[in-house]
Amino acid sequence: MAATNSRSCLLYLIHLAQDNLDFRLPEIKSLLSLRGRPFRPCENYKERTPFWVLGELSEEDVHGVMSRSVCAKSAFELWGHGKTHGELRTSLLKYPLEDMSPYMQKDSTYKINALEYLPFKGNVNLKNPQHTFTLLEDYGTDPNNIPDQPLCVYFGRWIADGQRELIRSYSVKNRHFIGNTSMDAGLAFIMANHAAVKENDLVFDPFVGTGSLLVACSHFGAYVCGTDIDYNTIHGKGRSSRKNHAWRGPDENIRANLRQYGKEKAFLDVMVSDASKPTWRPGLHFDAIITDPPYGIRRHQTSRGLLRREPHLLTFSARHLVPGGRLVYWLPVHSPEMISNSEQTLSSNTSRRLITMQKFKEPEESDALADMSEPCYSPFHGHNAFREKYFSGVYLLTHRCRLTDRFLLTD
């Protein structure tokens, strides 16, 4: 029996996976934005805990988020919570009976942990219940210091599971066409969610590689295309990245990757192109641009680095994104300290940050050279010297992010 529209002021408990911690909040916010909903955490909210209590949502909103999220495990309609089981009991007994009653009818079947004081009237069915109720205990985030008693106890009605299964089913280990830098499936889906990619969007990757980001975006119904400067990668030629395979096979290419997951209809095309040079005609607009620019550390000889690459990417996105469209890209950072904004650690002194920007106005003529005049784009400033610092071993924290006058950095 579904909940009625008259039920209001409900709270929802989101149980999150404890990996990619810095990516969870931007993902949930982006997915809520697709439904025009705010992120409204309740009191005592802590970003890095596995349990978030959210308000001002409907059950349909929660279903919409969980149908895409790879950072969330499950979602529940929260009926009660407390620091102890005694406080939980008090909280549950205060929960409005009219909100419980749709799930407690005599003809209902349910699966539940033993809470005998709740007025359930139906039959227990552990294999195929109509409703599932769950008791969750929060023991903190330190596996080396687990308390004897839970920090908090929650009870609620299960609504939906997240899409953690996508990490396994789209694993690059089983991908038809891969390269040395193919994006991890979980991160690819997180990037697509940060970009708020939706059905029938047009998504572009200017450094497409083997197309991992195109695969993730096509899963959410977007049409995808890309470019890359590497002829062999675009055409699926040259040496194979697979063990015991000297050369790539005749059907080892980006199109074959989308075909593998039944998404070939979403594949528009890819072409050989230098992303730092003008290729596209004016007036062509994308709903999202998602990419992982090369960092210039895999070859000792490189003709272009982030000094040119990022300004070109920002300028290109300002011209070719629709208003409200998002640019999502990785930014390498050389630092000995942890930076806590969508950061993925690569080694003891390097990391990369996932930057999400949203276009809010069309560029003007005065913007054309604004990027290159910024001092942060000169050699050995910030991330532009990432390659030099990577090889030199100089551990300096000089990174800084610049918000252009055409973009807003979204959290």
C-alpha positions in Angstrom: 0.0 0.0 0.0 1.5 3.3 -1.0 1.8 6.3 1.2 -0.9 9.0 0.6 -0.1 12.5 -0.4 -1.6 13.8 2.9 1.4 12.5 4.8 3.6 15.5 5.5 6.6 16.6 7.6 8.3 13.2 7.1 12.0 12.7 7.6 14.1 10.4 5.5 17.3 8.5 6.5 20.0 8.1 3.9 22.6 5.3 4.6 25.8 6.2 2.7 28.8 4.1 1.7 32.0 5.0 3.5 34.1 5.5 0.4 34.7 8.6 -1.7 33.5 10.7 1.3 34.2 14.1 -0.4 32.0 13.1 -3.4 28.8 12.2 -1.5 27.4 15.6 -0.7 27.8 17.1 -4.2 26.2 14.0 -5.7 23.2 14.0 -3.4 22.8 17.8 -4.0 23.0 17.4 -7.7 20.4 14.6 -7.8 18.1 16.6 -5.7 18.5 19.6 -8.0 17.2 17.5 -10.9 13.9 17.3 -8.9 14.0 21.0 -7.9 14.5 20.0 -4.2 16.8 21.6 -1.6 19.3 19.7 0.5 17.8 20.2 4.0 19.7 18.1 6.7 18.3 17.9 10.2 20.0 18.9 13.4 23.3 17.3 14.3 24.1 16.7 10.7 27.7 15.6 10.1 28.9 15.3 6.5 31.3 12.4 7.1 29.0 10.1 9.0 27.2 7.2 7.1 23.7 8.4 8.2 22.1 11.6 7.0 18.5 12.7 8.1 16.9 14.9 5.4 13.6 16.8 5.4 11.4 18.7 3.0 11.3 15.7 0.6 8.6 13.4 -0.8 9.0 9.6 -1.2 9.1 10.2 -4.9 12.1 12.5 -4.4 13.9 9.8 -2.4 13.2 7.2 -5.1 14.6 9.6 -7.7 17.8 10.1 -5.8 18.3 6.4 -5.0 17.6 5.4 -8.6 20.9 7.1 -9.6 23.2 7.5 -6.5 26.3 5.3 -6.3 27.3 6.9 -3.0 24.2 5.9 -1.1 23.4 2.4 0.0 19.7 2.7 1.1 17.0 5.1 2.1 14.3 4.8 4.8 11.3 6.7 6.0 12.5 7.5 9.5 10.0 6.6 12.2 12.2 7.1 15.2 15.8 7.5 16.5 17.7 8.0 19.7 21.1 7.6 21.4 19.9 4.5 23.1 17.2 1.8 22.4 15.2 3.4 25.2 15.2 6.7 23.5 14.3 5.0 20.2 11.3 3.4 21.9 10.1 6.8 23.2 10.6 8.3 19.8 8.7 5.5 18.0 5.8 5.8 20.4 5.5 9.5 19.6 5.4 8.9 15.8 1.9 9.7 14.5 -0.2 6.5 14.2 -1.8 7.8 11.0 1.6 7.8 9.3 2.2 4.2 10.5 -1.2 2.8 9.8 -1.0 2.4 5.9 1.7 -0.3 6.5 0.2 -2.1 9.5 -3.0 -3.4 8.0 -4.1 -7.0 8.6 -3.7 -7.9 5.0 -0.1 -6.6 4.9 3.0 -8.7 5.1 6.2 -7.3 6.5 9.8 -8.1 7.5 11.0 -6.5 10.7 13.4 -6.7 13.6 11.7 -7.6 16.9 10.1 -4.4 18.3 7.0 -5.9 20.1 5.6 -2.5 21.2 4.8 -1.4 17.6 1.2 -2.2 16.7 1.8 -4.4 13.6 -1.3 -6.4 12.6 -0.2 -8.3 9.5 1.9 -11.4 9.0 5.7 -11.7 9.0 7.1 -12.7 5.6 10.9 -12.8 5.5 11.2 -13.9 1.8 8.7 -11.6 0.0 7.4 -8.9 2.2 5.3 -6.0 1.1 7.1 -3.7 3.5 10.5 -3.9 5.1 11.4 -2.2 8.4 15.0 -1.9 9.5 16.8 -1.1 12.7 20.2 0.6 12.1 22.9 1.3 14.6 25.6 3.9 14.2 29.0 3.0 15.8 30.9 5.9 14.3 33.5 6.0 11.5 36.7 4.8 13.2 37.1 1.0 12.7 39.9 0.9 15.2 37.9 2.5 18.0 34.4 1.0 18.0 32.3 1.9 21.1 30.6 -0.8 23.2 27.2 0.9 22.6 26.0 2.6 19.4 26.2 6.4 19.1 22.7 6.5 17.6 19.9 4.1 16.8 17.5 4.5 13.9 14.3 2.7 12.9 12.4 3.2 9.6 10.6 1.8 6.6 12.9 0.8 3.7 12.2 2.8 0.6 14.9 2.0 -2.0 18.5 0.9 -2.4 21.1 3.0 -4.2 22.9 2.0 -7.4 26.1 0.5 -5.8 25.6 -2.4 -8.1 26.6 -0.2 -11.1 30.2 -0.2 -9.8 30.4 -4.0 -10.3 28.3 -4.4 -13.4 30.2 -1.6 -15.3 33.6 -2.5 -13.9 36.5 -1.7 -16.3 37.8 -5.2 -15.5 35.1 -6.5 -17.8 35.1 -3.6 -20.3 35.5 -4.4 -24.0 37.9 -1.5 -24.7 40.2 -0.1 -22.0 43.4 1.9 -21.7 45.9 2.7 -19.1 43.9 5.6 -17.8 40.3 4.3 -18.2 38.1 5.9 -15.5 36.9 3.8 -12.6 33.2 3.0 -13.1 32.2 4.3 -9.7 33.9 7.7 -10.2 32.5 7.9 -13.8 29.0 7.6 -12.5 29.7 10.1 -9.7 30.9 12.6 -12.3 27.7 12.1 -14.4 25.6 12.7 -11.3 27.7 15.8 -10.3 26.9 17.1 -13.8 23.2 16.4 -13.3 23.1 14.5 -16.6 19.6 13.4 -17.5 17.7 11.7 -20.3 18.1 13.2 -23.8 21.0 15.5 -22.7 23.9 16.1 -25.1 27.1 15.4 -23.3 30.7 16.0 -24.5 34.1 14.8 -23.4 37.0 16.7 -25.0 39.6 14.2 -23.7 37.5 11.1 -24.3 40.1 8.4 -24.1 38.4 5.0 -24.1 35.0 6.5 -23.4 34.4 5.6 -19.7 32.6 8.9 -19.0 30.5 8.4 -22.2 29.4 5.0 -20.9 28.3 6.4 -17.6 26.4 9.3 -19.1 24.6 7.0 -21.6 23.4 4.9 -18.8 21.3 7.9 -17.6 19.8 8.4 -21.1 22.2 11.1 -22.5 23.5 11.2 -26.0 27.3 11.3 -25.9 30.2 12.3 -28.1 33.8 13.2 -27.6 37.2 14.0 -29.1 40.8 13.0 -28.3 44.2 14.0 -29.8 45.3 10.3 -29.9 44.4 8.8 -33.3 45.0 5.2 -32.2 42.7 5.6 -29.2 39.9 7.1 -31.2 40.1 4.4 -33.8 40.9 1.5 -31.5 44.3 0.8 -33.0 47.8 0.2 -31.6 49.0 -1.8 -28.7 46.5 -3.3 -26.3 46.4 -2.4 -22.6 45.3 -5.9 -21.7 47.6 -8.5 -20.3 48.8 -11.1 -22.8 47.4 -9.1 -25.7 49.9 -7.4 -28.0 47.5 -5.4 -30.2 44.0 -4.2 -30.0 41.3 -6.3 -31.7 39.3 -5.2 -34.8 36.2 -4.3 -32.7 38.0 -2.8 -29.7 36.8 0.8 -29.7 34.5 3.3 -27.9 31.4 2.3 -29.9 31.9 -1.3 -28.8 32.0 -0.2 -25.1 28.5 1.4 -25.4 27.3 -1.6 -27.4 28.4 -3.9 -24.6 25.9 -2.2 -22.2 23.1 -1.8 -24.8 23.7 1.9 -25.2 24.9 2.1 -28.8 21.9 4.2 -29.8 23.2 7.0 -27.4 26.6 7.1 -29.2 26.8 10.0 -31.6 30.5 9.9 -32.6 34.0 10.6 -31.6 36.8 12.3 -33.6 40.5 13.1 -33.5 40.9 16.7 -32.3 43.2 18.9 -30.3 41.1 20.3 -27.5 43.2 23.5 -27.3 42.3 24.5 -30.8 38.9 25.7 -32.1 37.0 22.9 -33.7 33.3 23.4 -33.2 31.1 26.0 -34.9 29.7 28.8 -32.9 26.2 28.2 -31.6 26.7 24.5 -30.9 25.7 23.9 -27.3 26.1 20.9 -24.9 24.0 20.2 -21.8 27.1 19.0 -19.9 30.9 18.7 -20.5 32.5 16.0 -18.4 36.2 15.2 -18.7 39.5 14.0 -17.2 42.2 16.2 -18.8 45.7 14.6 -19.0 48.1 15.8 -16.4 51.3 15.7 -18.5 53.1 13.2 -16.2 53.1 10.0 -18.3 55.6 11.4 -20.9 58.8 13.2 -20.2 58.3 15.2 -23.4 55.0 17.1 -23.7 54.0 20.0 -25.9 51.0 21.1 -23.9 50.2 21.1 -20.3 47.6 22.4 -17.9 49.0 25.9 -18.4 47.1 25.9 -21.7 44.7 23.1 -21.2 42.5 24.4 -18.3 42.0 28.0 -19.6 41.0 26.5 -23.0 38.6 24.1 -21.3 37.0 26.9 -19.3 36.7 29.2 -22.3 35.3 26.4 -24.5 32.8 25.4 -21.9 31.7 29.0 -21.4 31.0 29.2 -25.2 29.5 25.8 -25.7 27.5 25.0 -22.6 23.8 25.8 -22.4 22.9 28.3 -19.7 22.6 26.1 -16.5 24.8 23.4 -18.1 27.6 22.0 -16.0 31.4 21.5 -16.5 32.8 18.6 -14.4 36.5 17.9 -14.6 39.5 16.6 -12.6 42.1 19.0 -11.4 45.5 17.6 -10.2 46.9 18.9 -7.0 50.4 18.6 -5.6 50.2 18.9 -1.8 51.4 17.2 1.4 48.1 18.0 3.1 44.5 16.8 2.8 42.2 19.2 1.0 38.6 18.4 1.8 36.5 19.3 -1.3 35.8 16.3 -3.6 39.4 15.2 -3.4 40.7 11.8 -4.3 44.1 10.8 -3.0 46.6 9.5 -5.6 49.7 9.1 -3.5 51.2 10.3 -0.2 51.7 13.8 -1.7 49.5 14.1 -4.7 45.8 14.1 -5.2 43.2 15.4 -7.7 40.0 17.3 -7.1 36.7 17.0 -8.9 35.6 20.5 -9.9 32.0 21.2 -10.8 31.1 24.5 -12.4 27.7 25.8 -13.7 27.4 28.3 -16.5 25.1 31.2 -15.6 25.6 33.7 -18.5 26.9 33.8 -22.0 30.5 35.0 -22.4 31.3 38.5 -23.6 34.1 39.7 -25.9 36.0 41.0 -23.0 36.3 37.5 -21.6 38.3 36.2 -24.5 41.7 36.7 -23.1 40.8 37.0 -19.4 41.9 33.6 -18.5 45.4 33.8 -19.9 46.1 37.1 -18.2 45.5 35.6 -14.8 48.8 35.2 -12.8 47.6 31.7 -11.6 48.1 30.5 -15.2 51.8 31.4 -15.3 54.5 28.7 -15.0 55.1 27.2 -11.5 51.9 28.6 -10.1 49.3 26.2 -8.6 48.3 23.1 -10.6 50.0 24.3 -13.7 53.3 23.1 -12.3 51.9 19.7 -11.4 54.1 17.8 -13.8 57.3 19.7 -12.7 56.5 19.1 -9.0 55.5 15.5 -9.6 59.0 14.7 -11.0 61.1 17.1 -8.9 59.7 15.9 -5.5 59.2 19.5 -4.3 56.3 19.3 -2.0 54.7 22.7 -2.1 51.0 23.6 -1.5 50.5 26.3 -4.1 47.2 25.3 -5.5 44.3 27.8 -5.7 41.0 27.7 -7.6 39.8 30.6 -9.6 36.1 31.2 -10.2 35.6 32.9 -13.6 32.9 35.5 -14.2 31.0 33.0 -16.3 30.8 30.1 -13.9 29.7 29.4 -10.4 31.5 26.7 -8.5 28.9 24.3 -7.2 29.4 22.3 -4.0 
